Amino acid sequence: MNEENALRDKRAFGHFIAQKRKAAGLTQHELAARLYLTDTAVSKWERGVTYPDITLISSICEALHITCLLYTSPSPRDGAT
């Protein structure tokens, strides 16, 4: 993935988070409080500056009332063919 695509993906993810937060009727501050974070962290996600830590994904999904589905396919290293 080149740098331009990575930036576009971050912005798209941030836009998605912002939409879902607003649909849930939450401010950045309220979402941050539910996740024990600062509203600056939420702002950075929504602006596409950073991604949230992977350990927060299920909590974010719960707070935003969205389904969280993480899929990993087995790799050849895991013995899958």
Sequence and secondary structure as in RCSB ss.txt:
>XXXX:A:sequence
MNEENALRDKRAFGHFIAQKRKAAGLTQHELAARLYLTDTAVSKWERGVTYPDITLISSICEALHITCLLYTSPS
PRDGAT
>XXXX:A:secstr
  HHHHHHHHHHHHHHHHHHHHHTT  HHHHHHHTTS HHHHHHHHTTS    GGGHHHHHHHHT          
GGGT  
